């Protein structure tokens, strides 16, 4: 398997497909003409397979049940084609090396490809803030923080790799959220344990008693609900905006110990909770946390097949057992579309430590969500593939991910998160919160 993966072309025709990055103009008039309110290209691609942006999906695109079940606005569409091991060579220019490796590792793997729809949009306040941020927000401390930033997309016309990354880290996700979700680690033979959580999070603009000068990007806490052996565990994170002047702060409450403890290892390449080493702490959401252990490079832009408008996989009618199959997700409910992505690459610094020696990220130009990532070990060999399957909650105009996966191309295991298929209630977004909702004392109270 190792030799097969080594034979995969790591750069491919992708380098030719990546566009040349233009010089930054910092002109607010570009938004609404050349650029969408999110900072993406307004125009269609050359052959029209990626359409022009026309405002995003409408709020009445479908119906939403009390349990948060969204009807699929594109349910009548059929795949344009399906990528399989037999024809994957035809599509190398729109597949990452990690995506190509899936067809080698799992001969039954396939990618159904549908017409592309640019459904992303932003609330008016975030659109106006993105326009205001042009030319005002700056990278601070070698790109490890932001200066003159409050909220919204900081760099609508990025020209540096860490500007692209910060657009992902700060992207609009509803401002705040209260939701239940599930994760799982699927063994190579398909054995699975599903873990459920209650998640509460708020970005700086939704913290009503936050001092504008506070070095905070967001607060987050997660309480484990099931299975019973994990129930009651609570994790709390204070994520700073400048991660050089102040590192991430984290705490955990463990019922067996009945006390709150600092958790300095909830960062970088420590194992994400209950992923059993399959997902790193900074690998959830594609990438999160401090970027300081890597040297970053902006490759450009590329057209890529990515998980998009994933309403079938988000459906409450789909059970976890129907989705989680040996080796990879069941391809039947998945939907891939061709979209433009920013491509940035992170190479581990010589004096830094991380299990990934190199990572390449593919970031949706419209939502700024990392939709794919190729991860290499310290020897430079392709090891893992991350994929997120994006969907827009059209009634409230909030982008989300229906499921996120981290595939191990060597072992055949994979980690899954953000599943809500068997969650019986709808998530809530946008509620103002307070600092007191995110204190060590609060997670001790919750853990009782």
Helices and strands as residue ranges (DSSP letters): H 2-7, H 14-17, G 28-30, E 81-83, G 88-94, H 97-105, E 111-113, H 124-133, E 138-140, E 145-147, H 161-169, E 176-186, E 192-203, G 204-206, E 218-226, E 234-239, E 249-254, E 259-262, G 281-283, E 294-307, H 311-314, H 320-323, G 331-333, E 336-348, E 358-364, E 370-376, E 382-393, E 398-408, E 414-419, E 428-429, G 435-438, H 440-447
